[in-house]
Amino acid sequence: MTVRIRAMVAVTVTLVLVAVVGIFVVLRQWSGRLALPGATRTCTVRADVPDAPAGAARTVTLNAEQMANAATIAAIGTQHKMPERGVVVALATAFQESKLLNLAGGDRDSVGLFQQRPSQGWGTVAEIRDPRYATNTFYAALKKVRGWERMRVTEAAQAVQRSAFPELYEQWADESLVLTRALLGDASGAVACTVSREPAMRGSAAAAALATGLLLDWGNNLDTATPAELTGLTVSAASTRAGWRYAHWLVSHASDHGVKRVRFGDLQWTARDGRWAKADDAPDARRVIAEVFSES
């Protein structure tokens, strides 16, 4: 009788585990939407992915810190002249290593977005905790991997990271592709964030920090200006794709830079609504306009 009861318990536990896994898969694929563990629905990213397999994510939700870090990773990838695939690999790596958070610690002496280790020559703790430094060093290392462009996402990431769990990077490939297409400007109005009622920064300080961040992420060749009539800045857009790159970056960094409104083409995003909608004034396809909260 005892053996029989144990067998029944074992079968029951197995069935429960199978059910839990099934529920997870259904929730992950439901409407093509994924929310990261611990992420509030602060930012929503939507983008079409050509030839995506059934169930691949079309929508990704992140919190404000995750979104800002993802935008920085994508922007710095363009500075390195990385193809779309390279940005996907970088984002998938940061998803797996830190959930796109700039962690103060980790396994052994690992820190930062990519959980790089000072003891392995990645830099000092202070350097690695700088998301831009960490991202630059990751791309530099990826470029040294011969044939990385032809590898699976997880293989390319593993060639840089040398993780004890090399296959785990692949689970973030779909989400990383959605983010990459949006952040590189292949979708219009694809990044929408809601922000706190009390902005982190205001006025001229916010505008200056925003301009500095743009130049650090996109490069010094970026053409920015601060019109007298605007508390904020404008960014020249050489193409529609370039315009959406900058517009999505600005919305991604809205929470930490006090951005009130972003305008490009005939659409505008506002902190009040947290979404993109048709603008009332005439379309402007030559520049992206970012307005920050005023001092008062």
Secondary structure, 3 states (H helix, E strand, C coil): CHHHHHHHHHHHHHHHHHHHHHHHHHHHHHHHEEECCCCCCCEEEECCCCCCCCCCCCEEEECHHHHHHHHHHHHHHHHCCCCHHHHHHHHHHHHHHHCCCCCCCCCCCCECCCCECHHHCCCCHHHHCCHHHHHHHHHHHHHCCCCHHHCCHHHHHHHHHCCCCHHHHHHHHHHHHHHHHHHCCCCCCCEEECCCCCCCCCHHHHHHHHHHHHHHHHCCCCCEECCCCCCEEEEECCCHHHHHHHHHHHHHCHHHHCEEEEEEECEEEECCCCCEEECCCCCEEEEEEEEECCCC
